[in-house]
Amino acid sequence: MDHKDLVQYARSLYDAHGDKAEAEAARKAAASRDAGDAQDAEKWDKIRRHISELRGPRAT
């Protein structure tokens, strides 16, 4: 998956799940790691980072 696809997927996931999208991507990354699929886990980590950027700074 190239950078453009990752960003587009992150946007779609964020649009569908809102503030829960980042946690969903983190869960998928963890599940991939548990299954021994480091490449898929890395993809989900990148998607999670893009979602974090979409959300912007968090209010404290």
DOKEPA-831641 format. One line per field, with one value per residue: residue in three letters; y, z, x of N, C-alpha, C in turn; residue number from 1. Coordinates in nm, 4 decimals. Layout:
REM residues N
r <- c(ala ...);
n_v <- c(Y ...);
n_w <- c(Z ...);
n_u <- c(X ...);
ca_v <- c(Y ...);
ca_w <- c(Z ...);
ca_u <- c(X ...);
c_v <- c(Y ...);
c_w <- c(Z ...);
c_u <- c(X ...);
k <- c(NUM ...);
This chain:
REM residues 60
r <- c(met asp his lys asp leu val gln tyr ala arg ser leu tyr asp ala his gly asp lys ala glu ala glu ala ala arg lys ala ala ala ser arg asp ala gly asp ala gln asp ala glu lys trp asp lys ile arg arg his ile ser glu leu arg gly pro arg ala thr);
n_v <- c(-0.1166 0.2116 0.5478 0.7384 0.5741 0.4812 0.7180 0.7816 0.5576 0.5916 0.8280 0.7385 0.5480 0.7136 0.8810 0.6947 0.5903 0.7956 0.9456 0.7016 0.5705 0.5783 0.4139 0.1767 0.1227 0.0850 -0.1459 -0.3271 -0.3272 -0.4386 -0.6920 -0.7947 -0.8028 -0.9919 -1.2109 -1.2524 -1.1081 -0.8801 -0.6931 -0.6219 -0.5162 -0.2913 -0.1433 -0.0832 0.0678 0.2935 0.3882 0.4490 0.6624 0.8517 0.8933 1.0104 1.2518 1.3597 1.4061 1.6085 1.8401 1.7391 1.8427 1.9565);
n_w <- c(0.0000 -0.0964 0.0037 -0.0539 -0.0665 0.1971 0.3379 0.2316 0.3160 0.5921 0.6203 0.5391 0.7376 0.9615 0.8974 0.9103 1.1732 1.3467 1.6432 1.7448 1.5594 1.5617 1.7795 1.6830 1.4627 1.6062 1.7499 1.5380 1.4472 1.6694 1.6742 1.4352 1.4919 1.6998 1.5515 1.4141 1.1865 1.0854 0.8794 0.8098 1.0548 1.0650 0.8564 0.9674 1.1858 1.0546 0.9384 1.1730 1.2682 1.0663 1.1068 1.3565 1.2870 1.1324 1.3262 1.4691 1.7152 2.0511 2.2864 2.6166);
n_u <- c(0.0852 0.0706 0.1763 -0.0275 -0.2548 -0.2606 -0.3154 -0.5656 -0.7129 -0.6931 -0.8411 -1.0946 -1.1482 -1.1491 -1.3637 -1.5690 -1.5553 -1.5001 -1.3750 -1.3000 -1.1535 -0.8712 -0.8061 -0.9124 -0.7445 -0.5076 -0.5741 -0.5965 -0.3329 -0.2030 -0.3233 -0.2273 0.0461 0.0412 -0.0332 0.1919 0.2460 0.4309 0.4568 0.1934 0.1169 0.2831 0.1728 -0.0809 0.0029 0.1020 -0.1336 -0.2723 -0.1151 -0.1635 -0.4361 -0.4241 -0.3024 -0.5076 -0.6991 -0.5857 -0.4437 -0.4964 -0.7349 -0.6687);
ca_v <- c(0.0000 0.3303 0.6556 0.7953 0.4776 0.4809 0.8408 0.7673 0.4584 0.6549 0.9218 0.6603 0.4892 0.8239 0.9224 0.5898 0.5590 0.9156 0.9431 0.5628 0.5156 0.5595 0.2938 0.0620 0.0950 0.0313 -0.2852 -0.4088 -0.3411 -0.5342 -0.8248 -0.8385 -0.8407 -1.1185 -1.3165 -1.2657 -1.0381 -0.7505 -0.6017 -0.5719 -0.4325 -0.1640 -0.0715 -0.0299 0.1748 0.4120 0.4359 0.5114 0.7929 0.9417 0.9285 1.1051 1.3801 1.4098 1.4524 1.7318 1.8428 1.7041 1.9405 1.9032);
ca_w <- c(0.0000 -0.1016 0.0966 -0.0902 -0.0270 0.3435 0.3800 0.1924 0.4038 0.7237 0.6108 0.5353 0.8698 1.0503 0.8627 0.9524 1.3166 1.4266 1.7395 1.7769 1.4474 1.5994 1.8636 1.5949 1.3896 1.7036 1.7760 1.4207 1.4478 1.7753 1.6300 1.3312 1.5608 1.7702 1.4501 1.3538 1.0579 1.1126 0.7681 0.8256 1.1753 1.0265 0.7769 1.0594 1.2634 0.9687 0.9290 1.3017 1.2715 0.9772 1.1755 1.4615 1.2206 1.0921 1.4460 1.5133 1.8564 2.1465 2.3946 2.7500);
ca_u <- c(0.0000 0.1550 0.1429 -0.1580 -0.3574 -0.2661 -0.3841 -0.7060 -0.7736 -0.7043 -0.9533 -1.2184 -1.1670 -1.1845 -1.5001 -1.6617 -1.5496 -1.4770 -1.2652 -1.2636 -1.0762 -0.7313 -0.8020 -0.9390 -0.6206 -0.4116 -0.6144 -0.5614 -0.1868 -0.1691 -0.3668 -0.1334 0.1706 0.0154 -0.0400 0.3240 0.2493 0.4928 0.4318 0.0573 0.1189 0.3444 0.0725 -0.1810 0.0671 0.1055 -0.2713 -0.3033 -0.0477 -0.2360 -0.5605 -0.3856 -0.2807 -0.6385 -0.7681 -0.5234 -0.4043 -0.6014 -0.7587 -0.6357);
c_v <- c(0.1232 0.4404 0.7128 0.7037 0.4731 0.6018 0.8306 0.6682 0.5160 0.7498 0.8473 0.6000 0.5965 0.8715 0.8217 0.5733 0.6800 0.8992 0.8021 0.5005 0.4886 0.4338 0.1680 0.0232 0.0360 -0.1140 -0.3764 -0.4297 -0.4453 -0.6765 -0.8801 -0.8813 -0.9749 -1.2360 -1.3360 -1.1963 -0.8954 -0.6494 -0.5410 -0.4804 -0.2952 -0.0795 -0.0081 0.0800 0.3038 0.4717 0.5064 0.6493 0.8945 0.9848 1.0303 1.2444 1.4421 1.4693 1.5850 1.7262 1.8119 1.8128 1.8760 1.9581);
c_w <- c(0.0000 -0.0100 0.0704 -0.0458 0.1248 0.3948 0.3486 0.2836 0.5433 0.7254 0.6130 0.6714 0.9694 1.0228 0.9153 1.1041 1.4059 1.5194 1.7778 1.6700 1.4858 1.6855 1.7807 1.5164 1.4823 1.7363 1.6596 1.4119 1.5508 1.7347 1.5240 1.3938 1.6317 1.6739 1.3791 1.2193 1.0782 1.0024 0.7782 0.9481 1.1433 0.9454 0.8688 1.1487 1.1829 0.9542 1.0586 1.3128 1.1823 1.0400 1.2848 1.4030 1.1783 1.2118 1.4949 1.6615 1.9476 2.2525 2.5287 2.8544);
c_u <- c(0.0900 0.0993 0.0036 -0.2717 -0.3730 -0.3439 -0.5331 -0.7785 -0.7937 -0.8231 -1.0865 -1.2500 -1.2095 -1.3270 -1.6030 -1.6687 -1.5252 -1.3577 -1.2209 -1.1738 -0.9316 -0.7146 -0.8250 -0.8141 -0.5156 -0.4445 -0.5751 -0.4097 -0.1444 -0.2074 -0.2722 -0.0010 0.1546 0.0115 0.0936 0.3382 0.3001 0.4640 0.2917 0.0485 0.1769 0.2468 -0.0312 -0.1234 0.0720 -0.0340 -0.3104 -0.2400 -0.1187 -0.3684 -0.5316 -0.3644 -0.4143 -0.7136 -0.7119 -0.4889 -0.5240 -0.6133 -0.7249 -0.7267);
k <- c(1 2 3 4 5 6 7 8 9 10 11 12 13 14 15 16 17 18 19 20 21 22 23 24 25 26 27 28 29 30 31 32 33 34 35 36 37 38 39 40 41 42 43 44 45 46 47 48 49 50 51 52 53 54 55 56 57 58 59 60);
